[in-house]
Structure formats: C-alpha cells, structure tokens
C-alpha cells in the first residue's frame, strides 16, 4: 500500500469535532494541508455545521459535554444517512464503544492520535465511500430488479471491452439471440439480467430456466405450456415463452438440453410461435433469447450432442466472459461489492498485505469461488488461504453453514456466535476467547438473541 502521504483526496470535506483545544490544534496541523477541513469545539456546533453543509467524513470524539459523540452520530445520520464517521476517543469503557459501533461509524481509533494512522484511516474510508457511491450510481442506472445482483463493471480493459459490447448489443431494436459463454462461476445469469435491463424490453418480464433440468416429457409443458382440457386433473398453464412475451428468456446450461428437445426450441426460434400441449392453435410469441453455457457448443455440434442449426440460431451474437484469472485487477472491487451484498458495512476486512494473496491466486471457480472464500473469511475473522475451499472445510469441521446460497451477515454472526457458545458448553468467557472478541461484546449479543439465560 502507498504511504499515507502518497495521495490525498484534497477536495474531501472533513468535519472534526473535539472539546479539547490541544487536540483540535493537533488535528489542524495534521490535516489542514491535505483536506478541506472544518473544526468544531463541541457536538452542538458540529451538528449546526452539518445542517448547513454536507461533509464527506466526520471525525468525532466520543466523550464530550452536551451532545456526546454517539448522540452526534445519531443526529448526523438523520440528515446524512450515508455519512462516513471515524470515532476517536481515549475511553476505556467498552459499553460506550459498543454503543458507538451501533451507529455504524466506519472506524474506531484510540487516542493519542498518530498522524500516519489517522490519515491512512481517512483515505481508506473516503475510498470506501467513493466505491459505495459508484455502486449506487450504477444500480440506479441499470433499472430496478430487487431480486437480481448488480454486476461489477470492473476496471480491467477486458471487462470494459466486454460491457461496451454487451451494452451495444442489448440496446439493439432487432433483439438478436445472444450466446453467453464462460467458465462456471463467471456470472452468466448476472450478465443476462443486465442485458435485459439495458434492452428496450426492460419493462417486460425476464424469466430463466435451467435446460439441464428439462427432460423430454417436461420440456414441452415448461417451454410451450399446457392447453385447457388436455387431461383430467391437469390445469392449463402458459409455458416460459408465453410468460416472457415481449421480454427476455434466459436459457441457462443450454448445452445440457436433451437432443430430443432441441427441435422444439428450434421451431419456436424460427417460427416465433408456440403450440401448447393439447392445443390445436398456435400462439405468437416475441421473446429475446439469451442462452448460456460453460461448454464449447461448436465441439458439442461436432460430438453430435447439439444440433448445428440450433447452434447458429442461438449464436447470432456471442459474448464471452473472461475468467477471473485473466482480470485480476477486478478482484478488489468484486470483493467489496460482495462484502456489501452480504451485509458488510465500512471497509472490507482484507488488508493490503492479505489482498496480495487473493490477487495471486488463480480462482478456478471464478466469482462464485471468490464469494464463498469471502464468506469463509468473514466467518473465520482472520486471514485464510484463498485456495482453501470456501465451503468444505466448514462442513467437515462443524457443519456450520451451507454456503451454496447468499447468506445475510446477521445470520452468519448469529450462527458463528451460537456455535462458539455451544462448543464452550455455555462458557461465555471461553467462547469469547476462542472468537478473539471482548467477553462483554459476546455477552450483550447473546443476551439479546436469547442464546444465554
């Protein structure tokens, strides 16, 4: 990492509040040449300033007469919910510190203040806030779909080229079929959903189906639908093509579509009509197809497991997602994005030194493996070997969590703390020692969650 003096967000607006004159003078000597600095002598003065001006970062003492640090943070959050906060205090009272953390400061520093440590903390938190702002901007731009993860655009040239091409294709009125290829774990469905968001069809449905789960018998009803009266007790229903009309249908694992089902799909693509099972009339459909595979479809054609005519129908435009090992510059941004998705707040816990190990690893499981490794890192609370399986070691040791699905951070915290209490036979002191946290922190959490009497 660069030294703290190597770069500064010189236009960043900082508000510092401390009731001690000598401390305020120290802040001024440390920061006035590097930032747009405002200094307040008490909490009320700081809040009055915050109402008039929006600051990028607030640095506050914890114990002050009148409005203390915790109250100040609460009041600032009412007018600036996403404000960055650094708490600096000499207090030894753990309950007060825990109270401060409930207000989501980005960092907690102890006095006496050291210049390099302070500036490093400021720079790190300003960078985190800028990343968060960028993600929020991109989220707003890409239209609302609360059930879908947002993509990370990446800083690597290969991903910038990829997304430029993807956007041009998505915005075409012709709506050609798109084949998305890439290794397992690259995020092909995330790409498919983003193509839909960018397309003229974004106000219409997006549906996905895993072709590997479609047998010959199931495919007809799932894709084409079932007409009324086809059999006693069978309810009529629309197939995926009909429900996705005017929108996008994502065909995942297209290479796994049984060869006997492929003519059915080919006819829909050619004729743009479906005939539900048991129906005698055709139903017109207007659907953009995005298909995805981690296999070489050309080789599948050569092997006789995939129809050549269907291949050409699907492969009008080809988008290939580069594997993570070919775009390692994207790893820090991906990690922070995933950290936020799993409920993390503030700076991600991976230090620059540890990040070097994450950057040097090859990530054969791509983004999915990276996500599982990050969850494992959060659970363990200490550096891990990125090459270690993110799921298997936990299952082998204790069966703590199933990491095949995204897990809210509060669920992770509850599960790990409960496991620690159980493993220590209810001894909070011993459980806290094993977790490497203060006994009072664990005690308060467990009492609130009912883990201890």
Secondary structure, DSSP 8 states (H G I E B T S, - for coil): ---GGG---TT-EEEEE-S-HHHHHHHHHHHTTTSEEEEESSHHHHHHHHHHS--SEEEEESS-SSS-HHHHHHHHHHH-TT-EEEEEE----HHHHHHHHHTT-SEEEESS--HHHHHHHHHHHHHHHHHHHHHHHHHHHT---TTS------SSHHHHHHHHHHHHHHT-TT---EEEE--TTS-HHHHHHHHHHHSTTTTS-EEEEEGGG--HHHHIIIIIEE-TTSSTT---EE-HHHHTTTSEEEEETGGGS-HHHHHHHHHHHHH-EE--BT-SS-EE---EEEEEESS-HHHHHHHTSS-HHHHHHHTTEEEE---GGG-GGGHHHHHHHHHHHTT--SS-S--HHHHHHHHHS--TTHHHHHHHHHHHHHHHTS---TTS-TTHHHHHHT----TTS---HHHHHHHHHHHHHHHTTT-HHHHHHHHTS-HHHHHHHHHHHTS--
